[in-house]
């Protein structure tokens, strides 16, 4: 059953990507250079936001899912922006390279 559900998630992702390209949508373009950094760091932000929010607030589960998604994407995007700004220092250059940020 788990294999079926994981294949279904993959199919849905591909279908959404094809619709995004077909209709030439542009609302995610600002995230384009940070996609690998978002992939690397999203789990940290999602887990932290869920742990903190569920401990101190009592909302519906759908609210937590939306906030976890947003914090996973935009928390990682803020890390990208921070690393991109600090990429000229020695430590910043190393961390930026590990995070998939081009250093030139």
C-alpha positions as CSV (number, residue, x, y, z in Angstrom):
1,X,0.0,0.0,0.0
2,X,2.8,2.4,0.9
3,X,4.5,1.8,-2.5
4,X,1.2,2.6,-4.3
5,X,0.8,5.9,-2.3
6,X,4.4,6.9,-2.9
7,X,3.9,6.3,-6.7
8,X,0.7,8.3,-6.6
9,X,2.5,11.2,-4.9
10,X,5.1,11.1,-7.6
11,X,2.5,11.1,-10.4
12,X,0.8,14.1,-8.8
13,X,4.0,16.0,-8.6
14,X,4.7,15.3,-12.3
15,X,1.2,16.3,-13.3
16,X,1.4,19.6,-11.3
17,X,4.7,20.4,-12.9
18,X,3.3,19.7,-16.4
19,X,0.3,22.0,-15.7
20,X,2.7,24.7,-14.4
21,X,4.7,24.5,-17.6
22,X,1.7,24.1,-19.9
23,X,0.0,27.3,-18.7
24,X,3.3,29.2,-18.5
25,X,2.7,30.1,-14.8
26,X,5.4,32.2,-13.1
27,X,4.4,32.5,-9.5
28,X,7.2,30.1,-8.3
29,X,10.0,31.6,-10.4
30,X,11.4,33.6,-7.5
31,X,12.3,30.3,-5.8
32,X,14.1,28.9,-8.9
33,X,17.8,29.6,-7.9
34,X,17.2,28.3,-4.4
35,X,15.6,24.9,-5.2
36,X,18.4,22.7,-4.1
37,X,18.9,24.7,-0.8
38,X,15.1,24.4,-0.2
39,X,15.4,20.7,-0.8
40,X,18.3,20.4,1.7
41,X,16.8,22.5,4.5
42,X,13.0,22.2,4.3
43,X,12.8,19.3,6.7
44,X,14.4,21.2,9.5
45,X,12.0,24.1,9.2
46,X,9.0,21.9,8.8
47,X,9.8,19.8,11.9
48,X,10.6,22.8,14.0
49,X,7.5,24.7,13.1
50,X,5.3,21.7,13.7
51,X,6.8,20.9,17.0
52,X,6.7,24.5,18.3
53,X,3.2,25.3,16.9
54,X,1.5,22.1,18.0
55,X,3.0,22.4,21.5
56,X,1.8,25.9,22.1
57,X,-1.3,26.3,20.0
58,X,-4.4,24.2,19.3
59,X,-5.6,24.7,15.7
60,X,-7.0,22.3,13.1
61,X,-4.5,20.0,11.5
62,X,-5.0,21.6,8.1
63,X,-3.7,24.9,9.5
64,X,-0.5,23.2,10.7
65,X,0.0,21.6,7.3
66,X,-0.2,24.9,5.5
67,X,2.2,26.6,8.0
68,X,4.6,23.6,7.8
69,X,4.7,23.9,4.0
70,X,5.2,27.7,4.0
71,X,7.9,27.5,6.7
72,X,9.7,24.7,4.9
73,X,9.8,26.6,1.6
74,X,10.3,30.1,2.8
75,X,12.5,29.3,5.8
76,X,14.9,27.5,3.5
77,X,14.6,30.4,1.0
78,X,15.8,32.8,3.8
79,X,18.7,30.5,4.4
80,X,19.5,30.7,0.7
81,X,19.4,34.5,0.8
82,X,21.6,34.6,3.9
83,X,24.2,32.2,2.4
84,X,24.1,34.1,-0.9
85,X,24.9,37.3,0.9
86,X,27.7,35.8,2.9
87,X,29.3,33.7,0.1
88,X,32.4,35.9,-0.1
89,X,33.7,35.1,3.3
90,X,35.7,31.9,3.8
91,X,33.2,30.1,6.0
92,X,30.3,31.4,3.9
93,X,31.9,30.2,0.7
94,X,32.3,26.6,2.1
95,X,28.7,26.5,3.4
96,X,27.4,28.0,0.2
97,X,29.1,25.4,-1.9
98,X,27.7,22.6,0.3
99,X,24.3,24.2,0.0
100,X,24.4,24.3,-3.8
101,X,24.9,28.0,-4.2
102,X,27.2,29.1,-7.0
103,X,30.2,30.9,-5.8
104,X,32.1,33.0,-8.3
